[in-house]
Amino acid sequence: MRGYIRTANTVVRRWIFLAYWLLMFIGTHIPRLEGVDTSVFRIPHADKVMHFCMFAGWMCLSWWLLRPPGGRPSRRALAGALLAGALYAAFDELTQSLVGRDTSLGDFFADIAGMLAALWLLEARHRRWPSRKPA
């Protein structure tokens, strides 16, 4: 029974991760509408904050997806997730110009910063409160 629950949990994690990733793609590829004010609450650089948060969330879900029961993901798995995230961030920025949005190096750096900040916080949390191994 435990194996079935663990497998079902992994499937649910994958679907949540893929749904989040799809929503990220949709959110960054909605065409810009002429005459519509896209500034968020008139906050300077709000788009950078949004990119930071989106990719921090992506990295948190990657950690959750990759971690074994009661442990933390391996450094190799995290490096792979960081590389995949960086490649996707570059792809994301380059393809936004196809829908009339701006390609921005600043957004790319915000994406990377969000992933690194999430990794740093997750590592700090894991060191302070390590999970127990399942019995």
N, C-alpha and C positions, 0 to 999 in steps of 0.2 A: 504493500500500500504506500509506503514512504517513497518508493521509486516513482510510482505513478504521480503522487503529489508533487514531487520535485520536477518531473517532466512537465506536468501541467503548468507549474509555476514558471518554468523556463519559456514555455510557449507564450504565456501571458506577458512576460517581460519583453519578449521579442516583438509582439504585436504593439505593445505600448511604445516601445522605442521606435518602431517603424512609423507608427501614427504620428508621433511627435516630429520625426524627421520630415514626413510628408507635409505636416502643417508648417514647419519652418520653410520648406521650399515654396509652398503656396504663398505664405506671408511675404516672402522676399521677391516674389515674381508676379505680384498683382500689378498690372500696368498702371502707370501714373496717369491720373485723370486731369485733363486741362482745367484750370480754374478752381481746383479744389486745394484748399490749404492743407498740406500734409504735415505741418509741424505739430508735434504732440504737446499740447498745453503750452505752446510757445517756450519750451525748454530748449536752450541751446544744446546742440549735439545729442538730442534725444535719440536719434537713430543709432548713434554709437552705443548708448546705454542699452537699447533694445537688442542690438547685435551681441553685445557682451552677455546679456542675460539669456538670450536664446542659446548661445553656444555653451554657456555655463550649464544650462539645463541639459543640453545634449550630452555633455561630459558626465554629469551626474547620472543620467540614465545609462550611459555606457558603463560606468562603474557598477551600477546595479545589475546590468545585464551580464557583465563579465565575472562578477565575483562568485566564488564558490560558496556553498553554505557555510556560514560561520567564519568566513575569512575575508581576505581582500584580493582583488585581482593581481595577477603577477605583474611585475614591472614590464615584461615583454608585451603583455596584453594591453597595458595602459599606454605604452609607447605606440603600439599599433593603433589604438583608438585615437591618440593625439595626432598621429600622422594622417589617419583617415579623416579626422575632423578638419585638419589643415588643408588637405586636398579638396574636401567638400567646400570649405570656406572660399578657396580660390575659384573653384567651379561656380559657386553661387555668385560671387562678385562678377566674374566674367560673363555669365549668362544673363545677368540683370539688364544689361544694355540691349538685349534682344526684345525686351518688353517696354522699352522707353524709360528705364530707370538708370541711375548713375552708377557706374563702376567706381568704387572708392577703396583706395589703399587703407584709409583710416578705418573703414568698416572691417576690412580683413584683419587689421591689427586688433580691433576690438573683439573680433571672433576668437583670435588666438589668446588674447588676454583673458577672455571669459573662460575658455577651456583650462588655461593654466591656473587661474584663481580657483576654479572648482576642484581641480586636482589637489592643489595645495590645501584647501579646506577639508577635503575628504581624507587626505593623508593625515592631517593634524587630528581630525576627529577619530580616525582609526587608531592612531598612536595613543590618544588619551583614553578612549573607550573601546578597546579591542572586543570584537564579537566573540561569543563563546562557541566552541566547536560543538556540533550536534552530538548527542549521546548515542 
